[in-house]
Amino acid sequence: MFRTQTPNLFRSLLAFSAILVIPAITSAEEPLRRTIDAEVKAGWAKGKVTPAKPSTDAEFLRRVSLDLVGVIPGYDETVAFLDSKEPDKRAKLIEKLLADPRFARHQADVWDMVLFGRNPPGYETHRREGFQTWLRSRFEKNIPYDQWAGELLRAEGTSAETGAMYFAQWRNAPEDAIEAITQTFLGVQLQCARCHDHPYEEWKQLDFYGMAAFLARLDVVTVAQKGNQPIFAIGERNLGEVRFTGPVKDAKPGDKGQPVKPKFLLGGELPETPLPKDFKEERFPEKKMPPKPKFSRKDALAEWVTKTDNPFFARSIANRVWAQFMGRGIVHPIDNMSASNMPSHPALLEALTKELVAHKFDLKWYIRELVSSNAYQLSSIGTGEPNPEWFQHARSRPLSAEELVESWQVATGYLAAESSGAKKENDRFRPVGSSYLIQFFGNPITGTGDFQGGLREHLYLNNGPLGSMIGGKGALAEFVGDAKKPVAERVERLFLMTLNRRPAADEVKKFSAYLTEGNSASEAVWVLITCSEFRFNH
């Protein structure tokens, strides 16, 4: 039978959800960034840690550029920012980057990885350009998160029209789909309850199958053909149930199990109008859009998941986006917000959640507040932890494959050389190609924030096609190798274009001696674009 008792943590979550619709006091009195700084500072005392110094302008410029638009700044932008004496130049830079078209593309890159991963298994999942275009449009238009999350879960339209249905198409088995949905959008891991009652949490098997029942009637339907590319839609039948046979270890051959009705986590069963006794399900027509069901369980699930008073939804996205910019969640790992995994800063998570709801799930507003906080703008020089629990210094993370190649393009001056006559291509991975780069650099973290470099990365950087990006008329190597220019000027430009900072005195001395002796300028560029300082965002 279904549970009637609610664990203490989730009971408190339900109570908390009742106040989520009330605008937070801080909305009218002070920006969220001040609450962030106050709560993080209180955490330092609790954790008995010493905070790092504020980041330098060079640290901040590079970090926020990579975080917001996915690429390092160019030479002119770097020099202008470092030389500027305006007291509000950081705030102006943030606004400029948030308005940049690359902001939407980069955030779509981040969320494509959240929703699909790098190389998802399954038929046609690699052909999701329509989905990626749709996702990018959500950020371009600044569509509130609850709205586009609801669009994903309702999965309406076709793969050619919106692409939103790709998420449901990929995991069309209800058990697989509900695992992904609860983990991604609610921060709840139900997978252990798929085979047996959860051994460490309060979730029962019937909790899992009650949620899976919302998706039991979905089918992927081919509605058209465009060239060699099939066009899909998600159809929902009027009949069909998930069946429960008990713990896997007790399963008996031939036991079809008992049908399970849809049931919300921490709630009751979904009320449904019974179908007529003589109702017969018709097959979905071929090469046509499937008709809508008389009642959509899928839509009911989407509505419940994205409600402001859902005790999981707002809390989960507040924590997930915080981790994106701060290195780790207030609850960490971010997709395990359970009773046994308490937040490091409970009051902060509550404030972030309330404010995000009060601002109608405006992720751009939320990101602005995060990167404007003093906590985000600390130096990364500290304890050596890449993702410090108390946020006493900035996190360090490896660049994604997309960030890396596009930053190489900027750092080497390849784009300038390309505009002056080199062959132009639409591939964002030009000229090195995406195959090996994604294979070697596509999954730089373990999923919990730990960097996992390897021999293949090392071999690629030393023996790969980077040389095709470094040379060319108008590129950085040409400037650095021009003996007619003062050597100090050449060294300074080398550092400003690659590492977005001016060189230290000992670096000027070493690189000046190297260039004065007639050594290769291309190798000097290669040294900096393959070093750890370039490889990481810090």
C-alpha positions, 0 to 999 in steps of 0.5 A, spaced: 500 500 500 502 507 499 505 510 504 501 515 509 507 518 513 512 523 510 519 523 512 521 529 517 525 533 511 520 532 506 514 534 511 518 541 512 519 542 505 511 541 504 511 547 509 516 551 506 513 550 499 507 554 502 511 560 503 514 560 496 509 564 493 510 570 497 515 575 495 521 575 499 523 581 503 529 582 500 526 583 493 524 590 495 529 591 500 536 589 497 539 585 491 539 578 492 547 578 491 547 581 498 544 576 502 548 571 498 554 575 501 552 575 508 550 567 508 556 565 505 560 569 510 556 566 516 558 559 513 566 561 513 565 562 521 561 555 521 567 552 517 572 555 520 575 557 514 579 564 511 576 567 505 581 568 499 582 575 497 577 579 492 579 577 484 583 581 480 580 584 474 584 579 470 581 573 474 574 576 474 574 578 466 576 571 464 572 567 469 565 571 468 567 571 460 567 563 460 561 562 465 557 567 461 559 566 454 563 560 453 569 564 451 575 568 453 575 575 451 579 578 445 585 582 446 581 589 445 576 587 450 581 585 455 586 591 454 580 596 455 577 592 461 584 592 465 585 599 463 579 602 465 578 606 471 570 606 472 568 604 479 562 600 476 566 596 470 565 589 473 557 591 473 557 594 466 561 587 463 556 583 466 550 586 463 554 586 456 555 579 457 548 577 459 546 581 452 551 578 448 548 573 443 553 568 445 550 568 452 544 564 449 548 559 446 553 557 451 547 556 456 544 552 451 550 548 451 550 547 458 543 545 459 544 540 453 549 536 457 545 536 463 539 533 459 542 529 454 550 528 456 555 528 451 554 522 447 547 519 449 545 512 447 539 511 443 536 511 436 537 518 433 539 522 439 546 524 436 541 528 431 538 533 435 540 540 432 532 542 432 532 541 440 539 545 441 536 550 436 529 550 441 533 550 447 538 556 445 531 560 443 529 559 450 535 563 453 535 568 447 528 570 449 529 569 456 523 564 457 522 563 464 525 556 467 518 553 469 515 555 462 520 551 458 521 546 463 514 545 462 514 545 454 520 539 455 515 535 459 509 536 455 513 534 449 508 537 444 510 538 436 514 535 432 522 534 432 522 538 426 518 544 429 520 545 436 525 539 438 522 540 445 520 533 444 527 530 444 527 529 451 521 525 452 523 521 445 530 519 448 527 515 454 521 513 452 521 507 457 517 510 463 521 507 468 527 510 464 524 517 463 521 518 470 528 517 473 531 522 469 525 527 470 525 526 478 533 527 478 534 533 473 528 537 475 526 535 482 533 533 485 530 527 487 534 520 486 528 514 485 532 509 481 534 505 488 526 504 489 525 501 482 527 494 484 526 495 492 524 500 497 530 505 498 535 502 503 537 509 506 531 514 504 524 514 505 522 512 498 518 506 497 517 502 490 510 504 489 513 511 490 517 510 483 512 506 480 506 511 481 511 516 478 512 512 472 505 511 471 504 518 468 508 516 462 506 509 461 502 511 455 507 515 451 509 512 444 514 515 439 511 516 433 514 517 426 509 523 423 513 524 416 519 524 413 524 529 410 529 527 406 532 521 409 531 524 416 524 521 420 520 526 423 517 524 430 512 526 435 510 524 442 503 520 442 499 519 448 494 513 448 488 513 453 489 506 455 496 502 458 498 502 465 505 500 469 505 494 473 508 492 479 510 485 481 514 487 488 521 487 489 525 484 483 528 479 488 521 476 489 519 476 482 516 470 479 516 468 472 509 469 468 507 474 474 504 480 470 503 484 476 498 489 479 497 496 475 499 502 478 495 509 478 499 515 477 501 518 484 505 524 486 511 524 490 508 526 497 501 527 494 495 523 492 493 519 486 492 523 480 484 524 479 482 521 472 475 521 469 473 513 467 473 512 460 466 509 457 466 501 458 466 500 451 471 504 449 476 501 444 483 504 443 485 506 436 492 505 433 496 512 431 495 513 424 501 512 420 505 519 417 500 523 421 500 527 428 497 522 433 490 525 436 490 528 443 488 523 449 481 524 452 486 526 458 493 527 458 497 524 464 503 527 461 501 534 461 498 533 469 505 531 471 508 537 467 504 541 471 505 538 477 513 538 476 513 546 475 508 549 480 511 554 484 509 550 490 512 544 488 517 542 494 522 540 490 522 544 483 524 551 485 529 548 490 532 544 485 534 549 480 536 554 485 541 549 487 543 547 480 544 554 477 548 555 484 553 549 482 554 551 475 557 558 477 560 556 484 563 549 483 558 545 487 551 545 490 549 548 497 546 541 497 551 536 493 551 532 489 546 537 486 541 531 484 541 528 490 537 533 495 535 527 500 534 527 507 541 524 508 544 529 504 543 536 508 545 543 505 551 546 507 548 553 508 540 552 509 538 559 510 542 561 503 538 555 499 531 558 502 533 565 500 535 563 493 529 559 492 524 564 495 527 569 490 527 565 484 520 564 485 518 571 486 522 573 480 518 568 476 524 563 475 528 568 471 534 565 470 538 571 467 536 575 473 538 569 478 545 569 474 546 576 474 545 576 482 550 570 482 556 573 478 555 580 481 556 577 488 562 578 492 562 570 493 563 569 486 568 574 485 573 572 490 580 569 487 581 562 486 587 562 490 586 558 496 586 551 499 587 548 493 580 545 493 577 545 486 570 546 489 571 548 496 565 546 501 564 553 504 565 557 498 571 561 501 575 561 494 573 561 487 572 554 484 577 551 478 574 547 473 576 545 466 574 548 460 569 544 456 570 542 449 566 548 446 569 553 450 576 550 449 576 550 441 573 557 441 578 560 446 583 557 442 580 561 436 580 567 440 587 566 443 591 565 437 588 570 433 585 565 428 579 568 427 583 575 425 587 571 420 580 567 418 577 574 416 583 576 412 583 571 407 583 564 410 578 559 408 571 560 412 567 554 415 561 554 419 563 548 424 565 552 430 570 547 431 574 549 425 580 548 424 581 542 428 575 538 427 570 536 433 571 528 433 578 528 436 576 534 441 570 531 443 573 524 444 578 527 448 576 533 452 568 532 451 567 529 459 572 533 463 569 531 469 566 525 473 559 528 474 561 530 481 566 536 479 572 532 479 577 533 474 579 527 470 585 528 465 588 523 461 594 521 457 589 522 451 589 529 452 596 530 453 598 526 446 593 531 443 596 537 445 603 535 444 601 532 437 594 534 435 592 539 429 593 545 434 599 548 429 593 549 424 590 554 428 596 558 430 599 560 424 596 565 418 597 572 416 594 577 422 594 571 427 598 572 434 604 568 432 605 573 426 605 579 431 609 575 437 615 573 431 616 580 428 623 582 431 621 590 428 617 590 434 619 591 442 620 584 445 616 587 451 610 589 447 610 582 443 611 578 450 605 583 453 600 581 447 602 574 448 599 574 455 594 578 454 591 574 448 592 567 451 591 568 459 588 575 459 593 578 464 599 582 463 605 578 464 609 578 471 616 580 471 620 573 471 615 571 465 617 578 461 624 576 462 624 568 460 619 570 454 623 576 452 630 572 452 626 566 448 624 570 442 630 575 442 634 568 441 630 567 435 626 561 437 619 560 434 613 565 436 608 559 434 611 555 439 611 560 444 603 561 443 603 553 443 606 553 450 601 558 453 594 555 450 596 548 452 598 550 459 594 549 465 592 556 466 589 556 460 585 549 460 582 551 466 577 557 468 579 559 475 
